[in-house]
Amino acid sequence: MTRRTGRTVCLVALLLSLLSACAQKQYGAGPTNAFADVAMPGVAVQGNPSAADRYVAVTHRLTLRVPSAEIEAVQRQHMAECAKLGCSILATSIDRSNEGRIHAHASVRIKPESFEAFAAALAAPPAQIIMNAQSSEDLAAPILDDERRLAAKTMLRDRLTALLRDQSPKSAADLVAIEKELAQAQANVESITAHHDNLRARTDMVRVEVAYLGAASLLGGADLTPIHQAIRAVGETAVSSVAALITTIVAIVPWLPVIALIWWLARRGLRRWRSRKVPG
């Protein structure tokens, strides 16, 4: 190995060691340091909890039984209570397609510390909770990936901005290329930021899905919905029959003159045929 080759190898090794030290200083010595200053709101921290617990999106699914006649009023009351607790209402719906069995649905996001108060409001009469399920989704990988990509794209954007502001002589082609790359970098930063904020909203808030099942009105403890549906079916059948009759009449009326002419010609021909058979 020549003296020049040895110097080159030493220089490369020195650069690699400096880059490694900078990376450790920026991102931490290990995976634990990357999570050190991030905590999921609403989760009690005892000692040093695992990093994955801090990036969990929690969803509660509750099914309520409510008298059908009161579903709309109860849902409106629940959404008003939700607004008081500072939650975000994502969607609400009411389905009246099945007479006597109205259904409704609501989807909200609420702070973890306010969930218990909201659940208590949902359980207040006349509503009755008949199903309560909870699920969790670990979002640590996509959140950390967004943070790493955002750091890299932000650094690239800053470098391109500094290069564009540099007063050193540049050709028009160079300026156009720099501005194009800067615009692309800025678009990437905004896209990654929006995705990251959406993921953080899912971990910072608790999602609550509420299904309202309409309870049928009872008479003496008996559900009269089947009788009501049968009576309604009879009425619909009668209306359909009358409609079919009207359609048939309307279709036949234009052909009445033709039918009358054919009938007259047929009778006339029959009479002539009979007169020929009678002996003179």
NORPEKA-V431315 format. One record per backbone hydrogen bond with DSSP energy under -1.0 kcal/mol. CO is the residue of the C=O (numbers start at 1). NH is the residue of the N-H. Records with the same first field share a line. If there is no record, write none. Layout:
BEGIN
CO=NH + NH
END
This chain:
BEGIN
2=6
3=7
4=8
5=9
6=10
7=11
8=12
9=13
10=14
11=15
12=16
13=17
14=18
15=19
16=20
17=21
18=22
19=23
20=24
21=25
22=26
23=27
24=28
32=35
33=36
35=38
40=43
51=54
52=55
55=139
57=137
58=207
59=135
60=209
61=133
62=211
63=130 + 131
64=213
65=128
66=215
67=70
70=74
71=75
72=76
73=77
74=78
75=79
76=80
77=81
78=82
79=83
80=84
81=85
82=87
83=86
88=109
91=107
93=105
95=103
98=101
102=214
103=95
104=212
105=93
106=210
107=90 + 91
108=208
109=88
110=206
111=114
112=115
114=118
115=119
116=120
117=121
118=122
119=123
124=127
128=65
131=63
133=61
135=59
137=57
139=143
140=144
141=145
142=146
143=147
144=148
145=149
146=150
147=151
148=152
149=153
150=154
151=155
152=156
153=157
154=158
155=159
156=160
157=161
158=162
159=163
160=164
161=165
171=175
172=176
173=177
174=178
175=179
176=180
177=181
178=182
179=183
180=184
181=185
182=186
183=187
184=188
185=189
186=190
187=191
188=192
189=193
190=194
191=195
192=196
193=197
194=198
195=199
196=200
197=201
198=202
199=203
200=204
201=205
206=110
207=60
208=108
209=62
210=106
211=64
212=104
213=66
215=68
219=222
222=219
224=228
225=229
226=230
227=231
228=232
229=233
230=234
231=235
232=236
233=237
234=238
235=239
236=240
237=241
238=242
239=243
240=244
241=245
242=246
243=247
244=248
245=249
246=250
247=251
248=252
249=253
252=255
253=256
255=259
256=260
257=261
258=262
259=263
260=264
261=265
262=266
263=267
264=268
265=269
266=270
267=271
268=272
269=273
270=274
271=275
272=276
274=278
END
